[in-house]
Each structure stands twice: as C-alpha cells, then as structure tokens.
Amino acid sequence: MSSPTRLLAGAVILSAALLPTPAASAHTVQDTHAAQDGRTAWNTQAVQDGRTTRDTHAARSGRTARDGQTAWDDLAAGSATAGCRPGSGPRLAGRDLTRVALPADLSCADLRRAKLDGVLVRSLLTGADLRGASLKGTRLGNAEMAGARLRGADLTEAELYYANLRGADLREATMDDSIPYNAHFEGADLSGATMVRARTYSAQFDDAKLVGVDLTDADAYGTDMRRADLTGLKASKARMYESTMIKTVFRDADLRGAQLRGSVLDGATFQGADLGGAELRDVTGARLAGSKGVPKDLPAPDPACEPGSGQKYAGWDLTSVAEFPRDLSCADLTGAKLDGVDLGIVKLDRAILRDVSATGATIRYLKGADLRGARLERAKLGSVELMGGRPDGRARMARAQLGSAKLAGANLSKADLSGAEFGSADLTEAKLGGADLRDAEFGSARADQADFTGARMERADLSSGKFQGAVFRGATLTDADLSYAELRGATFADAEVTGMKTDYAKDADLSGSSSRPALGWVIFLSLAGLVALWVLVRGVARGRRRVKAAKLEATSRAAHLEEVRRSQEENVTRLGEEIDRLADGEGAGGDVNWHRALDAYDAAKKALADARDIDDVKAVDIIVARGRDALRGRTAR
C-alpha cells in the first residue's frame, strides 16, 4: 500500500475513533463517500483529542497527504448534531488553524482563543464557541454563524458579507474596518463592540443590542435597525442614511456629524442623544425631544406650523454651534443665547425668540417671529420681515442694522432702537410709540403713517426719509435732522424740536411744536466753562506744589547720601592703612589672610564708587568688616 493511501486510511480510522456516537460515525462514513465523489465534506483531516497522535504515517513518509500541506496539525475532526450545545463539538481551543484545511462542519465547535487570521472559512459555524478567537482579516462571506459565541473576538478587517450571525454573542468584539455588509445580526448582542470604519451597509440589526457600540466613521447606510437598542452608541461622522430605524433607541448616543438623511425614524427615542452637526434632511417620523446639540440639517417643517411647535432650544447656549439647520421655522428659542451667531441663511419664521440674547448676531428671516424682550443690540437684521411680529415694548435693538428690513405695520413700541441704522427699511404704518430712537439713522427709509408718538429722537437723522402722514406727537426731536425729508401731512403737535434741521424739507408743518430759547443753552455753557476753568487752575496749582516738594526732598536725600559716603570713605582708608601697617611688619601675625584682606579693600572701594543710594553706601560697612576679620585671622562672617 502506498504512503498516501496508508495516510488516508489512518485519517479515517482516527476520525472514527474520535466520534462518540453511532450517529456521528454514520455521518463520517457519509463524508467519506462524499469525498470519493469529488465533494469535500470533511477535508479529510485528523487530530488528537487532548493527546498528540501525530500522523505517524505522514511523518514516516515525510510527505503531506494533501497538496504538500501538513494535514494533521492538531485539528480535531468531527461534526455537531442538530441542537448541539455550544462548545460541545470538536475541541480546537487555542489552536493555530491558519495553515490547515477546516472541516465542513464546525457547529458548536470549541474554538475559544483559536487563531484563524486571514483564513477562508467555509465551515458551518452555527453555535460555535469563538470567544476570544483571533479572526483578523478572516474571510467569512456567507458564513453560517447563528448563535455563535464571539465575545471578545478580534474580527478586525474580517469579511462578513451576507454572513448569518442571528442571535450571536458579539459583546466586546473588535470589528474595526470589518466588512459585514448585507450581514444578518437580528437579535444579536454586540454590546461594547467596536466597529470603527466598518462597512455595514444594508446589514440587518432588527431587535439587536448595540449598547455602547463604537460606529465612528462607519458606513452603515441602508441598514435595518428597527427596535434595536443603541443606547450610548458612538457614531460620530457615521454614514447611516437611508436606514430603517423604527422604534430604535438612541438614548445618550453620540451622533455628532452623523448622516441620517432619508432614514425612517418613526418612534425612535433620542433622549440625551447628541445630534450636533447631524444631517437629518428628508428623514421621516423624527421626534428629537430630549436630544442635545443642533443638527446640521432637519426635515422641512410644516409650512403652516404653529409658533413653538418646531425644535426646542429654549434656554440653550448656541454660540458654539458651527452649522445650523437651514430651516428653524416655529422653533422655540425662548431665552436662548445666540450672541455673534451667523443665522443669515436660517429661516426663523414664526419662531419664538422671547428674551433671546442675539447681540451682534446676523439674522435675515424673521417673518412673524415673536421678539418680545429679545436682545438684538448691534445685530445685522438687513432684510428681516417683522410684519405682524410682536417685539412689543422690551425688544432691544440698539445700533442694529436694519438696512432693507420689512417692518411695515410692525409693533416696535417702546423698543430700544438707539443708534439703529434703517437705511432703506420699510416702516410704513409701523408702531414706534415711546421707542428710543436717539442717534438713529433713517437714511432713505419709508415711514409713511408711522406712529412716533412720545418717541425719543434726539440727534436722529431722518434726512431724505419719507414720513408722509407720520405722527410725531410729543416726540423729542432735539437736534434731529429732517433736511430733504418728505413731511406732507406729518403731525408735530407737542413735539420738542429745539435745534431740529428742516432745510429743504417738503411740506414741513411744525405747528404745535415747541423749542427752548437759545439763551438758556448759552448760560448753561458759560457756567460750565467757568467751572472747567476753576478746576483747571486748581489742578495746575496742586501740580506745582507737588513738584516743589519733590525737589526739596531730593536735595535732602542727596545731602544725607554725601555725608554717609564721606564716613564710609574714612572707613575704607583706615582699612588700607591697617593692611599697610601689618605688611610692614608692625604686629603681623601668622593668621593674617592677605588675599581676603586685599580683596575686601578693593571691593569696598568699588562698592563705594558705585553707590547710588543710602543702602548701597551702608553695604560698604560689611565689606570693610570682612577685611578686618581677615587681618585678625578670623573666619569670614
């Protein structure tokens, strides 16, 4: 008998020995017949069961049984019967299976921590135990893995297209860069798994559990996630558009920058989810109550929506939002913070903006918006429409730019519009009673039949404006400029018009108005000038006294410094004389440190020459004392 024949026979005998039941033996026989018919059902492999029965025949022949490969590398042959218990099949835990051909049926096999990196797997893996297994780059296309245990398995870059993973346990598995498109995960548990950059498009996740799954930058478009639990999902920048997410739970999910456009979201829950920058254009059934962050795009609101029925951002600080949805009609922005925000392309028609803070913001579309109490100082409101809007009374628009705003019939009573620029705005029949319009610039604005009763309009520029039939009753127009204005039918009864310019104004009728006499201003300014002169004289006298005192003090300090300097010069001179005396032998002792004494003498002279104040001069005492200690043989202090 040839060596290959003996090898094949040994494999069959070994496989039969490993099978525990007659049913399993019968199955082996069938597989052998299938192999003879040219169909590989078992891949004809043998392995030891706990002990190594290495292919003695193959070892003796020195050749492999199949294509020159080692066919008996610790691989257990056998198959699992229907309804088997996970892990009860072939025992291959911890084995390196990257260089062996696998059996056709590994149902319920024990493959814990096995290594299958890059392997093309065609085996049946239903109910297999693959916990902690390494499946990096493993090709599992069309794999049958229903009910498999893959907790903690590494499926990085694995190919899983059309794979059946229904009911599988994939908790804490690593699936980064994997390709499970069109795969089936119905009822599977993927809690804690990572699927960064995974391509799961058209995959089925019905009723699956994806708690805390990381889908960052993943391609998950066209997926079916109905009733799936995505609590705590990390899906920043994930592409999940055209997906079915009926009754899906997105509680506390991170969906910043995610693309969900065109998805079906009926009944989905977004409580606590961050939708900052998410794209929700053309989605259906979205109810974003309880979410946070502002999406980049939203479904178009109903054209007949009620104010406040749209997005709920009451009290939110939106100053850090980079991109807003183009349409926030009917949104509730009560008390929101929008300072400096550019909303130039955002529709805020019929939105509620009560008490909103939008200082310096850019807003164009405000048709029918509620602006009561809004803060719009320095806001750019160039083409807003406030016809029918209700900013009654407390709206603050100081120095706002309203160049081409449509304010016909708008109620701006008692609003703060000081320094506002109206340019060519339309204020026809607008209500501005009691408004603060000091220093406002109306340019060529049209304000026919507008009501300015009791308004404060000091220094306002109304030149070239159109104010036919306007009412200025009781208004304060001190130093206002109405040159070239059209004033036919305008009423100025009880208005204060002191210093008001009406040069070349058309049809100006100031009857009933009043003006203070100019003498009062002259007297006031004269008194103010006298007071200012008195203050100036007092200030000059006080300054001179301070300069004189400073000079006296400087002279006194200089005299004292000179006196102390002379005293120190005498000390230094006496130190030099003592050094000379001892050097000539007059009382010189053996302990005299000449170097320190001479150094101290030189240092004292230099310090005295460099002294600029009393403290510098007094420091010479210390140097002289150090020199005298050196002459007496004492240790330096």
Rosetta blueprint (number, residue, H / E / L):
1 M L
2 S L
3 S H
4 P H
5 T H
6 R H
7 L H
8 L H
9 A H
10 G H
11 A H
12 V H
13 I H
14 L H
15 S H
16 A H
17 A H
18 L H
19 L L
20 P L
21 T L
22 P H
23 A H
24 A H
25 S H
26 A H
27 H H
28 T H
29 V H
30 Q H
31 D H
32 T H
33 H H
34 A H
35 A H
36 Q H
37 D L
38 G L
39 R L
40 T L
41 A L
42 W L
43 N L
44 T L
45 Q L
46 A L
47 V L
48 Q L
49 D L
50 G L
51 R L
52 T L
53 T L
54 R L
55 D L
56 T H
57 H H
58 A H
59 A H
60 R H
61 S H
62 G L
63 R L
64 T L
65 A L
66 R E
67 D L
68 G L
69 Q E
70 T L
71 A L
72 W L
73 D L
74 D L
75 L L
76 A L
77 A L
78 G L
79 S L
80 A L
81 T L
82 A L
83 G L
84 C L
85 R L
86 P L
87 G L
88 S L
89 G L
90 P L
91 R E
92 L L
93 A L
94 G L
95 R L
96 D E
97 L L
98 T L
99 R L
100 V L
101 A L
102 L L
103 P L
104 A L
105 D E
106 L L
107 S L
108 C L
109 A L
110 D E
111 L L
112 R L
113 R L
114 A L
115 K E
116 L L
117 D L
118 G L
119 V L
120 L E
121 V L
122 R L
123 S L
124 L E
125 L L
126 T L
127 G L
128 A L
129 D E
130 L L
131 R L
132 G L
133 A L
134 S E
135 L L
136 K L
137 G L
138 T L
139 R E
140 L L
141 G L
142 N L
143 A L
144 E E
145 M L
146 A L
147 G L
148 A L
149 R E
150 L L
151 R L
152 G L
153 A L
154 D E
155 L L
156 T L
157 E L
158 A L
159 E E
160 L L
161 Y L
162 Y L
163 A L
164 N E
165 L L
166 R L
167 G L
168 A L
169 D E
170 L L
171 R L
172 E L
173 A L
174 T E
175 M L
176 D L
177 D L
178 S L
179 I E
180 P L
181 Y L
182 N L
183 A L
184 H E
185 F L
186 E L
187 G L
188 A L
189 D E
190 L L
191 S L
192 G L
193 A L
194 T E
195 M L
196 V L
197 R L
198 A L
199 R E
200 T L
201 Y L
202 S L
203 A L
204 Q E
205 F L
206 D L
207 D L
208 A L
209 K E
210 L L
211 V L
212 G L
213 V L
214 D E
215 L L
216 T L
217 D L
218 A L
219 D E
220 A L
221 Y L
222 G L
223 T L
224 D E
225 M L
226 R L
227 R L
228 A L
229 D E
230 L L
231 T L
232 G L
233 L L
234 K E
235 A L
236 S L
237 K L
238 A L
239 R E
240 M L
241 Y L
242 E L
243 S L
244 T E
245 M L
246 I L
247 K L
248 T L
249 V E
250 F L
251 R L
252 D L
253 A L
254 D E
255 L L
256 R L
257 G L
258 A L
259 Q E
260 L L
261 R L
262 G L
263 S L
264 V E
265 L L
266 D L
267 G L
268 A L
269 T E
270 F L
271 Q L
272 G L
273 A L
274 D E
275 L L
276 G L
277 G L
278 A L
279 E E
280 L L
281 R L
282 D L
283 V L
284 T E
285 G L
286 A L
287 R L
288 L L
289 A L
290 G L
291 S L
292 K E
293 G L
294 V L
295 P L
296 K L
297 D E
298 L L
299 P L
300 A L
301 P L
302 D L
303 P L
304 A L
305 C L
306 E L
307 P L
308 G L
309 S L
310 G L
311 Q L
312 K E
313 Y L
314 A L
315 G L
316 W L
317 D E
318 L L
319 T L
320 S L
321 V L
322 A L
323 E L
324 F L
325 P L
326 R L
327 D E
328 L L
329 S L
330 C L
331 A L
332 D E
333 L L
334 T L
335 G L
336 A L
337 K E
338 L L
339 D L
340 G L
341 V L
342 D E
343 L E
344 G E
345 I E
346 V E
347 K E
348 L L
349 D L
350 R L
351 A L
352 I E
353 L L
354 R L
355 D L
356 V L
357 S E
358 A L
359 T L
360 G L
361 A L
362 T E
363 I E
364 R E
365 Y E
366 L L
367 K L
368 G L
369 A L
370 D E
371 L L
372 R L
373 G L
374 A L
375 R E
376 L L
377 E L
378 R L
379 A L
380 K E
381 L L
382 G L
383 S L
384 V L
385 E E
386 L L
387 M L
388 G L
389 G L
390 R L
391 P L
392 D L
393 G L
394 R L
395 A L
396 R E
397 M L
398 A L
399 R L
400 A L
401 Q E
402 L L
403 G L
404 S L
405 A L
406 K E
407 L L
408 A L
409 G L
410 A L
411 N E
412 L L
413 S L
414 K L
415 A L
416 D E
417 L L
418 S L
419 G L
420 A L
421 E E
422 F L
423 G L
424 S L
425 A L
426 D E
427 L L
428 T L
429 E L
430 A L
431 K E
432 L L
433 G L
434 G L
435 A L
436 D E
437 L L
438 R L
439 D L
440 A L
441 E E
442 F L
443 G L
444 S L
445 A L
446 R E
447 A L
448 D L
449 Q L
450 A L
451 D E
452 F L
453 T L
454 G L
455 A L
456 R E
457 M L
458 E L
459 R L
460 A L
461 D E
462 L L
463 S L
464 S L
465 G L
466 K E
467 F L
468 Q L
469 G L
470 A L
471 V E
472 F L
473 R L
474 G L
475 A L
476 T E
477 L L
478 T L
479 D L
480 A L
481 D E
482 L L
483 S L
484 Y L
485 A L
486 E E
487 L L
488 R L
489 G L
490 A L
491 T E
492 F L
493 A L
494 D L
495 A L
496 E E
497 V L
498 T L
499 G L
500 M L
501 K E
502 T L
503 D L
504 Y L
505 A L
506 K E
507 D L
508 A L
509 D L
510 L L
511 S L
512 G L
513 S L
514 S E
515 S L
516 R L
517 P L
518 A H
519 L H
520 G H
521 W H
522 V H
523 I H
524 F H
525 L H
526 S H
527 L H
528 A H
529 G H
530 L H
531 V H
532 A H
533 L H
534 W H
535 V H
536 L H
537 V H
538 R H
539 G H
540 V H
541 A H
542 R H
543 G H
544 R H
545 R H
546 R H
547 V H
548 K H
549 A H
550 A H
551 K H
552 L H
553 E H
554 A H
555 T H
556 S H
557 R H
558 A H
559 A H
560 H H
561 L H
562 E H
563 E H
564 V H
565 R H
566 R H
567 S H
568 Q H
569 E H
570 E H
571 N H
572 V H
573 T H
574 R H
575 L H
576 G H
577 E H
578 E H
579 I H
580 D H
581 R H
582 L H
583 A H
584 D L
585 G L
586 E L
587 G L
588 A L
589 G L
590 G L
591 D L
592 V L
593 N L
594 W H
595 H H
596 R H
597 A H
598 L H
599 D H
600 A H
601 Y H
602 D H
603 A H
604 A H
605 K H
606 K H
607 A H
608 L H
609 A H
610 D H
611 A L
612 R L
613 D L
614 I H
615 D H
616 D H
617 V H
618 K H
619 A H
620 V H
621 D H
622 I H
623 I H
624 V H
625 A H
626 R H
627 G H
628 R H
629 D H
630 A H
631 L H
632 R L
633 G L
634 R L
635 T L
636 A L
637 R L
